[in-house]
Structure formats: C-alpha cells, structure tokens
Amino acid sequence: MNTKIAVIGGGSYTWAFGFSRQFVMSEHLRGATLTLTDINASALELVSAAAQRFNAAHDSPLRIETTANLEVALNGADYVIVSISTGGFDAMRHDLAIPERYGILHTVGDTVGPGGWLRAVRNIPVFYDLSERMSRLCPQAWMLNVTNPLTPLTRVPQRDFGIKAVGLCSGVEHSVRALARLAGAAPDSRMDYTVTGIDHGSWYTRLFADGMDVLSRLREFGYCRSDDRLPSQLSTDDPLAESAGLRAGFAIWRELGYLPSIADRHTTENWPWFLAGQTGELPFGITRTTIEERIVWQADKRESLERYAAGDDDALGQQGHGDDPVVTVVEALSGSRSFLYGSNYANVGQIPGLPEGAVVETRCLFDAAGVHPVCSPMPDLLKILVLPHVLRQEAIIDIALRGSRDELVALVLTDPLCSHLRVGECRAMVEEMLAATRSWISNARLLEGT
C-alpha cells in the first residue's frame, strides 16, 4: 500500500506516538508511509526514535519518516493528522489565569469561554496556512483534526479551501460507555445512541446498550437529580468511579430534560451556571486542570519515551493515546472497513436548524465513499443553548484572520461565561489576554493599541 499519512505535530509525546503505535499495529495499512513533522526538533527526534523502535519490535513494514519541512510532509499525502497547540503551555497559562481574575474559573479553557476564543485566535491562522498548503500539495487528502478548539479549526479547511476535513474527539464514546456501565450494561455492550450538538457541547437524545434504554435506567436509579448527590445503592460495581465527573451533567439533565454527552470538565464551560463568578471550590465536584499539572504530565511522558527509545523499558511501548479513532478512520476511508463513531463534520442536514456547513457533532459512518453523518435532530430547547455557540464559532474564523480587536471583544462579551461581567470588564480582560499572548497572534489588527 502506498498510502502516505502526514502527522502535523509529530513531536507530541502522547498523540504522535499513540498514532504511530496504532499505525504499526494496523493490519489494513501495512506498507504505508507515516511522515512526522514538528517545529520542535528534539521532540520530533524522540518520538521518531520511540516509534521506530516499536515498529522494529513488531517487524512491521510501516515506513516512518521525519522532516522539519512542512511542505515535504504534505506533498502527496493522502491523510493529514493535525495535533498542535500554537504557543503551547506558555500561551495557555494566560488563557486560564487572566479570566480567573475576572471570576471565570476555566476547567480546561480550550473550546469556548475567553480561553477558548483566544486559543482560536492563535490557532486559526495556522490552520489557514496549513490548509492553503494542502490545497497545493495534496488537495484530495483528508484532514483529520484533533486540535482544539476542534469546531472552528475543522471548519477552516473546508470553508476556505474545499479540503475534506473531520474533527475527532473520543469524549462522546467514553461517556457512552461510562453511562452504560453505570446503568448496569456489560463493558462490551453494543451501543446505539443519537448525539446532537458541537464538540464539547453536544447532547444525547437517545442511548441504548444491547437494547436497554440507558437513560431510562439511570432515571430509575436516581441519577437525574440536581442536589449534587448520588444514589446510595446501585447494581454496578463502582458507581462513584463512573459518575464522579458527571454530576453537573446530571443536574442539567434534571433541570433541562436532556443529558450532556461529555464529562463536566468540558461541558460546564458552555454555560454560566457553574464556573462564572464563583469563588472557592467549584460545585458538583467539578475539577480544573492546571498548567502545572499539564507540565508535570508532559515531563513524565517525555521521560517515559526516553526510556523506551533507549531500550530500557519494553512495557512503555503501550504509552500514548490508544483509544482515539484516527487510525480506524483512516482504515475506513481507505476502504478496508466501515466505522461508526461520534464525530465532527460539516452540517449537510444532519442537524436541521443549525447553519449549513458549520461543523457539528453527531455520529458518522466512515467508509470508502467518505463520511456519512447520521441525522440527529436537535430539540428546540437545546438550540437556544447551542446555536449561539455555533454562530460564535463561525464568526471567530474571520475575526482571527482579519478582524479587529473591537470585534473580538464583542464576540467574547456574548459568551455565557462572561455574562456576569460589567460593561468594560470584558474589554479589559480581552486586552490583557491579547497583550500577554501577542507573540503568538498573527493578525496585527487584534494587537493595535495593546
């Protein structure tokens, strides 16, 4: 097989090595070429060494290449996997710290809220440049994006260059399995569900495991409640382990009648009810991921890869993302299988009432003919919550590329997490964030006067 897969962000200790490991193990992509590229030369060298060792250990015919030249990596590619973070932790630190001073306690800060919109401002021009190069060097390639904010970044290549693009996040599938286990289903149950919305902000309208109505069973067990408590007696082995990160979602389910599709850390950033204007500990057991924690995790992963690449620990060959769907999607699009997964794709009618072309999250069938979204109508009540975020995600693209600072302030001001700010406070916050991250912002109009 002459398939070429380019990994942009090939120096990622978790994502890129995880991809490499899965491509090595794929029976359907034997003989393909995996090209890793990254602006961090030392990280790229380490991931490549670890991947080459894993490849050799499994006597795989996969060809693994590295290059510092983005255009060499893209030239003739059939698939382009993107896992990047413009500015890295240095920039993201400000996405969390500055809003915190204004009473916004981001739990992750990579999708919506002030942190998400500033992250978009940094990443969108990079995706625009990448998409332009793809239009010249591999116009028929698929872009598989795992970079956040997933929705607007997946939209850029399709909207502006006609590049085929899909955004992939394993969060919904994780949640499906967790909820099914909580309802008493077997771990290997056959799942049947409908999810509708946007990445990190979608909702279940139905959920079955081997024919069992999971949502009805969870209601019977007493999970649909907003008192921050959990049922005391259940038929599952460890109910608290499965539900600890879903308590805010259960509360929303009780109050709105629909269950969010992903864990509280991401989903609570879509609304003002949990993270905005809070002091002290967050309610419902919500936890925040700090930059310091991320730095420690990254250092641990690098150390592990160094030991593995040096031959000091064979077991570490299992490190890296092993449950993301990227390799399976490549197999399906290459014609080796079909595959159904919760994914993010341009709205071609799968969610009536949301803008045509906007990237939305539903289940999608992948096969040799492409991506086929499953029709997933959204109840009108949920449109009231979701549609404004969709419109902001559509608008942030042009603002990031060529918009003004005033336009960015106006967009951020409309975000629910900013609803408690007094007039002028949002402007001050955005200007602080722009000034602190100016080194990674390419649109000069956004920096005028900062």
N, C-alpha and C positions, 0 to 999 in steps of 0.2 A: 504494500500500500504506500502511495506517495503523498499521503496527507501531511500537510505542514500546519503545525499549531504554534502560534506565537504567544508567549506569556509576557505581557507588559506589567512590570513589577515582579520580574523573575528573581529578585533578591529577597522576596518575602519569606521569612523563616517558616511561617506557618502555611500560608496559602500556596506559594510556588512549590515548596517541597511536597505539600499534600497533593497538588496536581500531578507533579512528576511521579510520585509513588503510584497514583491511580492509573496514570497512562502506562507505566511499566506493567501493571497487573492486568491491563485490558487485553482480552483475547481478540477483540474486534479491531484493534488499532495497531497490531503488530507490524513493524516496519515503518511506522510513521516517524516524522521528524518533529521533535519538540525543541523550539528555539526560545531560550530565556534571554530577556534583556532588562536592564535596570540602570538607573543613573548612579546607584551605589555600587561601585566596582567590587569592594570587599565582600559585601553581602551576596552579590551575584556569584562571585567565585566560590563562596562557601556553599551556597545552595546547589550550585552545579556539581561540586565535589561530592556532596552527600547524595545527590540524585544519580550521579554516575556510579557510585558505589552500590546503591540499591539496584540499579539497572544490571550491573555485573553480577550481583548476588543472585539475581533471578534469571540470569542467562537470557535476557530479553533482547530482541532485535531492534527495540526502540532506539532511535538516534537522537542524542541530546546534544544540542549546540548552545553556545553562549555568544552574545555580541553586545557591545556597547552602542552599536549603531541602530537606532530605531528603524530606519528605513530598510536596512538589511533584514531585520527581524520580520518586518511586514511584507517584504517583497514576495509575492506569490503565495502568501498564507491562505489557507482555507478557513481557519478559525483564529480569532484573536481574543484571548482571555485577558481581561484588564482588572488588575488589583493594585491600586495605587492610593496614595494619600499625599496630596500636594502640601508641603510644609511639615508633614509628619506630626509627631507629638509636640514639637516646638510651637506650631501654629494652633493645634487643637487645644493646648493648655489655655489659650486665651478664649477659645470658644466656650469653655466651661467657667473659668474664673471671673471673667468680666460680667456675664449675665448674673452670676451668683451675687455680685454686689448690688444688683438691681432686683433681687428677690426671686430669681429664676434658677431653680436647682435642677439643671440638666442631669438626667440619669446617664445618657450616652452622648447626646449632642451631635449626632451625625446625619440627621434626616430633616427634621423640622425644628421650629423654635429658632432663636437668634443664632445658636451654634450651628444648626443645620444649614441656615441660609448663608452664613459666612463661609462655611465649608463648601457650599455650592459655588460661591463666587470664586473661590480658589481653583476648584476642580473643573468647572465647565469650560474655561478657555483651553485647558489641557486636553480635554476630550474633543473639543472642536478641532484643535490642531491634529490630534491623532486621527480623527475621522476624515479630515482633508487628505492626510497621507494615505489612509486606506482607500479613499476614492481613486487615487492614482495608482497605488501599488498592489492592491488586492480588492478591487471593487465588488467582487462576488462573495467575499468572505463574510462569515457570521461573526459579529462581535458578541461575546459572552461577558457581561459585566457583573462583577461582584463588588464594585466600589460604591460607597455611599457619598452623598445621597443618591440612592440607586435610581429613583424615578427620573429626575431631570437629566442625569448623566446618560441613562439609557435612551432618553428621548433625543438628545443632540445628534447622534449619527444618523438616525432615521429621519428626523425632521429636516436637517440641513444638507444631507448628502445622499439620502436614499440608501444608506447602509443597513443591512439586516441586523437587528440588534435585539437581544433579550437580556433582561436582568434576572439574576438568580440569587435567591436567598433561601436558606434551609429552615428559617424560623417557623413558617407555617407548618411544614411537615413535622418538625419537632413537636410543636404544640398539638397537632392532631394526635400523635402517638401518646403524648403525655395525658391528654384528656381521655383518650380511650382506655388507657391503663387505669386512670382514676375511676372510670366507670365500671371497671372490672373486666375489661376485654383482655384477651391474650396479647402478648407483645407482637406476635406475628399476624395479627388480625388483618383481614382485607379491609382497607379503608375506602369509604365512599363519602365524599363531602363536597359542599359548594362554599367557596370563599369569594368575597367581593370587596374591592377597595383599592388601596395603594400599598406599596411596600411599607412595612412597619405600621400600617394603619388600615388593615382590612378586617372583615367580619365574617363569621360563619352564619350561613342561613340554613344549613343542614349538615349533620355529621353522623355517620353510621360506621360501626365496626362489626364486620361479619353479620350484618343485618340488624344489629342492635342500635337503637336510637340513643346515641351517646348523650345528647343534650337533655333528652327526657330523663334518662337515668341519673344524670348529675343533678337535675332538679329534684328528683325523688330523694337523692342522698342529702340534699340540703345545701348544695353549693351556690345556688342562685340567691345570694344574700349580700347586703351592703353594710353589715355591722362589724366587719373586719374580724369575723370569727370563722372557724372551720368546723364541719361536723365532727363529733367526737367518736363515732363508731361507724366504720366502713368495712366493706368486704375486701378491700385491697390491702396489700402487704404493708405499704408505707405511704399512706395518703399525704402526709405532710411534705414528704420529699417531692411529690409531683405537683403539689398545689401552692407551695410557699411563694413562688414567683408569679402567681396568677390571681392573687386576692383582690387587687384593684380591678382586674378584668371581671371577676365575679360580681363585684359591686356595680360596675357599669351594666352588666347583664341584668341585674336586678332592677336597676333604675330605668334603663332604656329598652330592655326586652331583647337585646341582641348581644352576643358574646364576641369580644375582640379575639382576633385569631393569633395573637402573639403575646409573649410574656410581658409583664408590667414594665420592665425597664425601657422597652421601646414604645409600647402602646400609650403609656401615660403622657408622653411628650406631645401627643396630638391635641390635648385638651388642657384647660386651665385649672382643673379641679384638684390636682394632686401636687404639682410641682411649683406653681406660681404663687409668690407672696408667702411662702412657707418659711418658718424659722425652726431650727432644731431638727429633730428626727422627722423623716417623711412618714406619712401614714401607710397603712396596709402592708407593712414590711417591705416597702419599695427600697431598693438599694441603688447606689450610684457607683459607677466605675470611674475611679480617679486616674489621672495621668500617671501618678506614681505607681499605681498597680499595673498599668499597661507597660510602663518602662521595665518593671521587675519581670513581668511575663516575657517581654521581648528578650531581655538578657538571658533568662532561663532557657528560652528556645534556641537562642544562638549558641549557648554553651552546650546544649544537648546535641545540636547539629555538628558542632566542632568535634565532640567526642565520637559521634557516629562516623563522620567523614574520615577521622583519623583511625578508624577501626577499633576503637576502644569499647564500644557497646553495641552489639548487634541488635538488641531489642529496640533501640531508638529508631530503627528503620520504620517503625509504625507511627512516628511523630508526624504532625501535620494534619490538616483537615482531611478527614476520611469519610465524612457524611455529606459533603456538598455534592450537588448533582452535575457539576460541569462535565466531567468525563463521560458520564452516562448520556448527557445531552449530545455531546459530540458523536458518540456511537450511534445515537438515534438519527441525528441529522445526516450522518454518513450512510444510513440505510441498513445498519446492522440490527436494529431493533426498533420497537416503538416504546414510548415512555411518557407517563402521565405525571405531572408534577405542578405544584403551586408555583407560578412564575409571573414575571412582569413583562408585559408585551403591549405594543400599541393597540389602542382601543379601536377595533374594527367592528364593533357592535356587541361585544361580549358583555358590556355593562351599558345598557341603554340609558341615556340621560346624562352621561359624562361626555366630555368633549372628544370628538373623533380624533384619533391619532395620539392623544395623551396616553402615557404609559400607565397601565392599571394592573392590578394583581388578581388573577383568577387561576384556576387550574388550566394547564395547557397540555395538549398532546403533541409530542415531538416524534417525527418520522422523516423519511427521506424526502417528503414533499414540503417539509418546513415545520412551522409552528401553527397549531390549531387551537385557539383559545376556546374554552368551554363557556357557553352562555351562562352568565351569572348575574341576573338582575339584582339591582340594589334597592331595598325598600326606601321609600321617600324620606323617612325619618333619618336614615343614615346619610342620605345625600346632603342633608343640612349640615352634617359634620364633615363629610369627605370632600364635597365639591369645592369648598373654599381652598382647601389644601391643594387640590388638583390645579385650580386656577393659579395659585401662587407658584406651583412647580412649573407650570407653563411660562409664567411671566419672568421667573428668575433667570431663565436662559438668556433672554435679550438684555436684561439688566446686567448680568455678569459679563457679557461680551461687549456691550457698548452703552449701557445705561448710565444714569447719573447717580450721584450719592443720594439726592433727594428721592429718586425713585426707589432706591434700596431701602431707605428709611421708611418710606410709605408702605412698602411690602412687609417689612418686618413688623411694623406697627399693627398690621392687621392680623398677625399671628395670635392664636388664643393665649399662648404663654405670656404675651405682652399686654394682656387686657387689663391688668391691674396698674400699669404704669400711667403716671400723669403726663399730660401734654408736655413734650420737650424731653422727657426722660429717655424715651426710646431713641431719639436722635443722639443724645449724649452717649448712650450705650453703643450704638452702631458706630459712631465716630471713634470711640475708644477702641472698638474691635478692629476697625479698618486701620487705625494708626499702629496698633500692636502687631498686625499681620501684613503690613504693607509690602514686605519683602516678597510675598508670595501672590500678590494681586497684580494681574497684568492689565486690567482696564484702568487707565490713568484717570478717567473721569470720576471714578469712585474715590480717588485719593485727593482730589482737589480741595485744598484748604485744611487737610488733616495734618 
